[in-house]
């Protein structure tokens, strides 16, 4: 599902397309802004988005075999909530 399909799903719930697009944009921007501040976003029944710090580590260039240092970075982590896990398993209530 892409963003326009998500907007279409919101429209199917009875909201005008312009308002649905604004709602989807607002939610996505709020999630992005919160993660940018290294804060987590918990959506009850769906899951939690959070930031994980990845430390600097050693690696190698596969083309040359040369050792390199991979710099520290941050990555986004998603942990599915129980309701979402159950839905995927087909155990939805």
N, C-alpha and C positions, 0 to 999 in steps of 0.2 A: 504494500500500500504506500503510495506517495502522498504528498501534501494535498494535491488537488482531489485525490480519492478520499482523503480524510475530510476535506471540506464537503464533498458530496455526501458522505455519511452523515454529517451534521445537518445538511440540508434535508436529507431523508427523514430526520427527526422533526421536521416542521419549521425550521428556521430559514429565513431568507438567505440567499447565497452570499450577499454582501456582508451581512451580519455574521454568518457562519465563518467566512474567511477571516473577518476581524477577530472573532473568538479564537480560532485556531492559531492565528498569528500571535495574539496576546498570550495564550498559554505557552506556546513554544518560546517566545521571547522571555517570558518570566522564568521558565525552566533554564534557559541558556544564561540569563543574567545571574540567577542564583548559583548555578554551577561555576560561573566565572569568578564568583566570590569564594569559591571552595566550600560552599555550603551544600548540603544534600537536599534532595527533593523527594519527599515520601508521599506517594499517592495510595491511600488505603485501599487494599484489595487488588491493586495493580502491581506496585513495586516501588523500589527506591533507586534513584539515580544519585551517585556520589562521585567524588573525585578521589583518585588514589595517586599518591606520590610514588613515582618509580625512581629508585636511586640510580646514580651513575653506575655503569657496569662495563666490564670488558667484553669485547666481541672481536670478530674478525671479518675482514672483507672477503667474501667467498670467491671473488674473481682473482684476487692476488694472494690471499692467505695472510695478509698483513694484519697484525693486531691493531685494534682501534679502541678508543674509549667512547662508549655511547653515553651521551650526556643525560643527566637527570631530566625527567619530564613528568607531566601529569597526564593521567588518562581518565576517561569517564567509565564508570562501572555501573551496571544495572543488575539489581538483584530482584527477581520476580517475587511477588507476594503469593501467599498461599492460594487465594482465590484464582489468580491467573494460572498458577501451576495446575490447579485442579481442572480449570477450564481446558487447558491444553491436553491433559490426560483424559478428558472426556468425563470427568467426575463432577461437572458443574451442577450446582443446585438451583 
